[in-house]
Amino acid sequence: MKNFFTKNWLLIFTIILAAILRLTYLQQIPVGFNDDEAAFGYNAYSISKTARDEWGTLMPFPAFESFGDWKLVGYLYLVVPFIYAFGLTEFATRFPSAIIGILAVFTTYLLAKEIFNKKTAIIASLLLAISPWHIAASRNAFESDILIFFNTLFIFFFYKSLNNFKYFKFFILTATITFYIYRSAWVFTPLLVFCLFLIFENNFKKYRKEVLKYFIISFVLLIPIILSAFSFRGQSRFIQESFIYGVQNSGISQSLNERLGFCSQRYSRVICRVVYNKPTFFISQFTQNYIENLSPNLYFINGTSGYQGFAPRGFLYFFELPLALAGLIYLLKKWSNTTKVILAWLLIVPLAPSLTSVGNPGRLNILLPLPQILASVGVIFLYSSVRQKALRQAFLLVVTAIILISFVRFIMDISTIYPIFTARSQRYGYKDVFNYAYSQKNNYEQIAISRKTDDAKQYIHFLMYTKYDPSTYHQKQIHTKDNQGWQNVQAIGKFHFYGSTPAIEELPLNSLLIVGEKEVDYPQAALKYYINDLRGDRLFEVYDMNVVNKIITDQNRNIN
C-alpha cells in the first residue's frame, strides 16, 4: 500500500485537489440556484415522496416534462437518493454533479495514460482538476455536466478493447448510457463511435460477430430513447430553440423577407428566390454557428455572460491556448490513429450546438477534457524540444508560475467577483423572497408574483424553497401549455404567478404583491419586504395591497 501511494502521489494529490475545488461551499457557490437546478431538485424530491414527477407522471422515463423542455432522466435519478438522504437542498441537488466531476478527473487520467503515457495523463488530469469550465460544470446541477465523465470512460474502454476485447462490453454500456443523459450525446456519441470503428477497423475483424451482438444489445437498450426521439418529448428542445423551428427562426424569416423585398424591387422575384431562401440562410447560419463554436475567443477570452454562476470570461485559461496548439501541431506532424480520433472529437463537438446557438457551455462541454489532453501533450512536446537543461528548467518554472497565477486569480474571482456578476442570472434572492412570502400565507387571501421584469420559472423556486408537498401541488396547481410545449404555471393554491404586473383591481383587497425593481410606483409605506442583489441593487419588492389601497383611497378622498 505504501508503495502504491509513493508511485501515485501526484494522482492522489490531483484527485484531492479536484474534490476540494468541487465540494467546498457547494451550496453557496455558485451564488443562487438556476431554474434547471431547481427543476432537478424538486422533481427528485417529488419522486422520492410520491414516485411521480411534478406533473404527476409515475416514474417518468426516458424523459420528464419539467418546464416543457423534456429533460432526460439520467441526472434526475442520480439526484433522488441524495435528496432522500439529505433533504431538498442546493447541496443535495448539486452533490452528484460534483462527485461525477471528481471521477471525470480520474477517468481523464486513465484515458490519457491509455492513449499516451503517465506523464501526459498526470498533467491532463491536473489541468482538468483546476479548469474553470469543469469546476463550473461540476458545481452546477445540469445533466450535460456529467457527460464529461461518461464520454471519457467510453473512449477509455474503447482503447482498452483494442488490446483486450473483454472491455468492449463496458465500452458499449457506457456509450449507451450517454444517450439517457443529454441530447448532445444523440449526435456526438454515434458519430464518434462510427469514427472510432472507421479508424480502428482492422482491430475488430476477428470479433465481428461479438461486435454485432453487443450493438444489437445496445439497440435494444436504446429503444425507449429511439421511440422518444420521434415524439415531441424527444424533439422539444430542437423545436423550441433551433434556428430551424425555434424562436430564432422568426428572426431569420424576418431578415429573409426583408432581403427578398429589397431584391424584388430591382430583379425578378424568381432570381431573388434562388439567391435568398430558407435553405441557404439556414446553411449560412449553421456554418457561422459552427465556426463560432470553435472560436478561440469563446474558449479562451470572452466566453459567455454569467452562465453557470461564473462571470464573463473564457471557458479555459488563456495559457492553455498555446499549449493546446503545440500539442495539436505535434500530433498532426506525427499523424497517427490517435490524431484522427482527436480531430474527429474536435470537429464533431460543435455539430449539435450549432443548430441552436453559440457559446452554450452545457452543449459544448462534451469537448472536455480534450483541451487539457492537448495542452498536456503540448507541455511535454515543448519541454522535450528544449535541449539545454537550464532552459528546460526555466521553461518549467515559467509555465508553473503562469498556471499558479492564473489558478489563484480564478479562485479569488470565485469568492469575490463572480457572485456580483452572476447573482441575477443565478436567481439570487428567490430563496429569501419565497420563504418570506410563504411565512405570510395565512395573513392574505392571495399572494401575487409578477414575472414582468424576471420572466423565469419562479414557480419551481417557490416549490423548491418552501419544500411544497408534491401531493398537494399535484392537486392545487393551475397551468397552461403554449404552442411550443412550454408549461406556464398560473397558480399554486394562494400563490398566483402573473406574466405582467397585475392591476390593483385584478387583485383581492387582502393581497401581497411581489414585483421586480421599478415595476410599480406604490407608496413606500406599503413596502413590507425587499431583496437587494450583491451590488445593492433592488431585485424584489413585496407590497401589502391593503395598505396600497388604503393610501390611494385616502389620497382620492383628499383630492375630492
N, C-alpha and C positions, 0 to 999 in steps of 0.2 A: 504493500500500500504506500509506504514511504517513497519507494522508487517511482510509483505512478505519479505522485504529487510532484516529485522532483523533475520528472520528464515533461509534465504537462502544466507547470505552474503558470505559464503565460496564458494558456487557455482558461484555466481556472480563474485567474485574475480577470480576464476579459468577461467571463460569464458573470462573475460577482459584480463587476462594474456595470454590465448591462442590466442586472437586476436592480441595482441602486438607482440607476437613471430612469427606470421604468416603474418602480414601485413606490419611491419616496414621494410623499404628498400626492398620491394618485387621485385622491378625492378632490383636492384643491387645484391641481394643475393638470390640464388647462382650466382656467377660471370658467365658472359657469358650466352649463351642460347642454350640448347640442340637441336639436329636435330628434335626430335619428337615435342618439344615445338614449334619450328618454323613452323613445318608442321601444327599443330593445329591452330596456329595464322594466317598463310597465307590462309589456306583453309577456315577458318571462315571469313576472310577478303574477299576472293573471293565470298563466298556465300552471304555475306552482300551486295556486289556490283552487282553481276550478278545472284544470286540464283544457281550458279554452282560451283563445286569444281575446283581444279587446273587443272584437265584434261577435264573440260567442262561438267561433268556429272550433270544433273539437280537434285538438292536436293537429294544427294545420301542417300540411306537407304537400309539396316541397317549398311552398312559399306562404307567407302570411300577409294579409292585406295591408296592415299598418295604415298609412295616410292615403292609401290607394295606389302606392307605388310597388306593392307586392315584393317585399324583401324576401330573399331566400332564407331558409331556416337554419343554415349551418351555424351562424353565430348565436341565434336565438336560443337554441337548445344547449349550447355551451354555457349560457348565462343562467339558465334555470336553476341548476344545483347551487350556484353561488348566491343567488337571490334567496333560495330556500334556506341556506346556511347562515347568511349574514343579514338578511332583510333587504328591503328595497332601498338601496343607496347608490350613490355615484360610484363608490369603491367597488361594490359587488358587481356592478354592470361593466366596469372597465377592467376588472381583475383578469378575466380570461384573455383579453387582448394583450395585457401586459405580460402574462405568463407565456403566451404563444410568441410574443415578441422576443422574449429571452431565449426561447427554444430556437427561434429563427437565427439568432446569432450562432448557436451551436451547429445548426444544420448548414449554415454558410461555411463554417469551418470544415465540416465533413465534405461538402461539395467541392470547395476549393482545393482541399487536400487530395480528393479523388482525381480531380482534373489536372492539378499542377503538383504542388508539394506542400510540406508542412509549414514552411516559412510564409509562402503566399497565403495559406489558409489562416494563419495567425493574424497577419496584417489585415486581411479582408474581414475577418470576424471582429477585430478591434475597431476598424473603421465603421462597420455596421453598428457596433455597440454604442458609438458616440455620434452616430449620424443624426442630425436634426430631423430629417424626414422620417427615419424609422422610429426615433423616440416619440415624435408626434403621433405616428401611426399606432404605436404600442400603448400610448396613454389615452387614446380615444376608443370608444366602443363602436367601431364601424366594422361591418362584415368584410369589407375589402382588405382591411389591415392584416387579417390572418392568412390571406392568400400567399403572402411572402414566405411564410413557413412551409406551407404545403407545396408551393412551387419548387423551392429549393430541395425539398425532400423527394419529390417525384423525379426531379432531374438527377439527384444523387443516386437514387435506386436504379435509374436507367443506366447510369455509368457503371454501377456495381454489377448490373446484369450482363454487361459486355464480357466480363470475365467469369461470372458465376451466375448461371441462368436462374438459380433459385430466388434471386432478388427481383426477378421480373414480375412476380405476382404482387410484390409490395409496390413496385412502380405503377402497375395498373390500378391498384386500390387507391393510392394517394392521388393519382391523376384524376380518377373518377370522383373522389371527394371534392375536388376543386369546383366541380360543376354545381355543387349544392351550397357554395359559399357566396359567390358574387358573379354577376353576369359577364364581367370582363373575361372570366375563365372560359365562357362558351366560345369565344373567339381564340383566345390565347392558347389554351391547352390543346385543342385538336390540331391547330396549325403547328405548334411547336413539336408535338408528338409526331406529326407527319414528317417534319423536317428531321427529327432525330432518326427516324427509321430510314428516311431517304439517305442520310449521311452515313449511317452505320448499317446499311442493308446487308452487307456480306456477313456481319457478325451473327445474324439470326437465320441464315439459310437452313441450317440443320435443325432449327426449332420451329419451323413454320406451323406445324400442327398445334404445338403448345401455344404459340403466339396467337393463332386464330382462336383457340379455346378461351384464352384469357380476354381477348377482345369481345368475344360473344358474352362472357360473364359481365364485362363492363357495360355492354349494351343493355343487358337485362337490368343491371343496377341503375341505369340511366333512363329507363322507360318513364318514370314519373316526371323527370326533367324534360324529356322529349315531348311528352304529351302537354306539359305546361307551356313549352316554348311555342306551341301552335295555338295557344289560347291568349286571351287578353292579359292574364296574370303573368305570362312569360314575356309578353311584348310591351307591357305597360310603360317601362322606362324609355324604351325606344320611341313609343308613340308620344309620350309626354315631353321628352327632352331632345330628341334628334332633330336635326335641321330639315329632315325629310317630312316628318309628320308633326313634330312638336312645336313649341312656341316660337322657335327660331324660324320655322317655315314661313310664318306670316311676314317676317321682316324680309326674307328672301323674295317672297312673292311680290311684296310692295316694290322692292328695288327692281325686280324684273319687269313689272308693269310700267314703271317709270321709264325705263330704258326703251321698252317697246314703243311707248308713246312718243318719245323724242325721235326714235329711229323712223317711225312711220310718217313723221312729218316731212322726211326727205326721200325715203326709199320705200320700195314695195313692202307691204306687210309680210309677204311670203319670205322675202330675203331677211327681213328683221327676225322672223321666227326661226330661221335657220341659225342666225347668229346668237340671238337671245332666247333661250328656252330653259326649262327647268333642269333637264339632264346636264347641260353644260354648266349651269350655275351650281348644281349640286356637286359635280365633279370638281369644279373650281374651289368650292367651299371645303370639300373633303381634303383636297390637296393642300390647301392653305392650313387647315387644322392639323393635318399630319405633319407638315414641316414645322409648325409652331410647337407641336407636342414633342419635337425632338430638339428644340432650340436650346442652346447653352444659356441664353438669357433666362429661360424658365427655370432651369435646374440649378444654375449657379449664381444668378444675380438677383432678379426681381421676384421670382416665384409668383404666388397669387396672394390676394389680400385677405389676411385674417382667417385663413381656413384652418380648421382643426386646432384652434387656440394658439396659433403662432403668428406673429406679426409678419407683414410683407418682407420676404427675403427669399433667396434661392433655396430650393429644397435641399441642396447639398452644400458642403463647404466649397468655397472657391478654389482652395488648394487642390481639391480632388480633380478639377478640370485638367490641368497639365499632366497630372499623374495618370489619369484615365486615358488621355490621348496618347501618352507614351506607351501605356500598356497595349492599347489598340494598335498602334503602329508596330510594336514588337510582334504581336500576334499575326498581323497582316503580312509582315515580312517572313515570318515562319511558315505561315499558311498550312494549317492542319485541319483535321476534322473538328477539333475544338474551336478553332477560329470560325468555322462555318456555323457551329452551334451558337456561338456568341453573337455573330451577325444576325442570324435568324431571330434570336431572342430580342435583340435590339430593334429590329425592323418590324417585328410583329406587335410589340407593345403598343404603339400609337394607333393601331387599326381601329379597334372598338371605340376608344375615347374620341377619335376624330369624327365619329358620326354624331357626336353631341356637342362637345365644346373643347376649349383649350385650357390646359393647366389645372385640371381637377386632380389633386394628388391621390384621391381614393381610386380613381380609374387608371392612374398611371403607375401606382406603386408595385405593379407586377414587374416593373423594371428592376426593383431591388432583389438581390444585392449585386446586380451586375456592375454598377459603377464602382462599388467597393472592390470587387474582384479585379476589375480592370486597373484600378488605382494601385492595388497591391502588386499586380504584375508589373505596372509601371515603375513602382519604387524599386523592385528587385532588378529590373532591366537597367534603370538609370544608375543604380548603385554598382552593378557589375560592369557598366560601361566606363566607370572611372577607374583608371589604372593605379594611380598613386594612393598609397594608404592614407596620407594626410588629407587629401581631397575627399576620399571616401568618408573619413570621419567628419569632415566639415559638412559634407552633404547630409549625413545622418543627423548631425547637430542642427542644421538649418531646418530640415524637414520636420524634425521632432519639435523644435521651437515653434514653427508655424502652426503645427497641429495643436499643440498645447494652448497657444494664444487664442486660436480660433475656437477651441473647445471651451476654454474658460469664459470667453466673451459670450458664447452661446448660453452657458449655464447661468451667467449673470443676467442676461436678457430674459430668460425664462421667468426669473423671480421678480424682475423689475419692470421691463419694458413691455413684454408680450401681453401681460394681463390688461394693461391700459389700452393697448391697441385692439384687443380682441374681445373685450367684455361684452359688447353688444352682439357681435356675431355668434358668440357662445351662449347667448340668452342669459347673461348675468342679470340677477335681480328677480328672476321668476320665482326662485325658491322663497325669498322673503315675502314678495307681494302675495303669492298664493297661500302661504302659511298664515299671513295676516288676514287675508280675505276669508279663509276657512274658519279662522277663530271668531269671525264676526257673523257667521251664517245664521245663528239663532236670533240675531238682532234685526235682520232685514228680510223683507219679502222676496227681493231679488238682488243678486249681485251681478252687475253687468260688466263685461270686459270688452273693450274696443280693440279691434285689430288694425285700425286705420294707420297708425304710424309704425306698426311692427306686425306685418302680416305673416306671422309664424304659426305653428301648430300649438297655440297656447294651451289647448285642452289637454295635451299629453303631459305637459309640465304640471298642470293642475292635478292630474291623476297621479303623477309620479311623486310629487312632493307632499301631497296630502295622504298618500297611500290609500287612495279611494278604493273601497271594497269592490272588486271586479264583478261580483254577482249583482250588486246594487247598480253599478254602472251599466251592465248589460240591459237592465230594466229601465233605467231612468234617462239614458241619453237619447237625444233627438239629433238626427243627422241627415244630410242630403249628399248626393254624389253628382259631380258635374260631368259634362260630356267626354272628358278625358279620364274619368275614373277617380279623380281626387275626392277624398272624403272631406266633408265640411261639417264639423260638429257645431250645432247651434245652441244646445243646452244640455246641462247635466244637473238635473234637479233644479235648485235655485240659481245655479250659475249659468248665465247666458252669454254667448260669445257673438259679438256683432262685427260685421265686416267694415262698418264705418261708425263714427261717433253717433250713438243714439240720441235723438232729440229728447228734451225734457218730457214732452208729452207722451213719448213712447214707453217711458219707464213708470212703474208704480211709484207712488209718493215715497214709500218706505224702501228706498233702494240705495245700494252702494255702487258707485261707478268707478271703474279702473280705466284710466286713459294714459296715452303716451305724452311726451313733452309737448307743450304749447298746442295741445289738441283742443282744449277748451279755455274759455276765459271766465271761469267761475270765481266767485269771491273766495279769498284765501281763508276766510273764516269757516268755509265748508270743507277745507282740506284736512282730512283726518290722518293721512299717512302718505309718505312718498319714498321713492328709491332713487338714489343717485348712482351713476357709474363710477368707476375708479378714477376718472378725471374730475369728478364733482359735478358733472352734467346730469340733468334730470332724465331719468328713464321712465318712471311711472308715477302717477298721481292718483290718489284714492279720495273720492269726494262723497260726502254724505248728502244725498239728494234731498233729504228732509230739510237740511239747513239751506241748501241752494234754493229750494222752492220758497222757504220762508223769507229769505233775504230778498229774492226777486219780487215776491208778493208785497213785502213792506216797501220796497222801492217804488213799485207801481202805485201803491196806495198814497205815498207821499207826493208823487207826481200829480195824481188826480186831486 
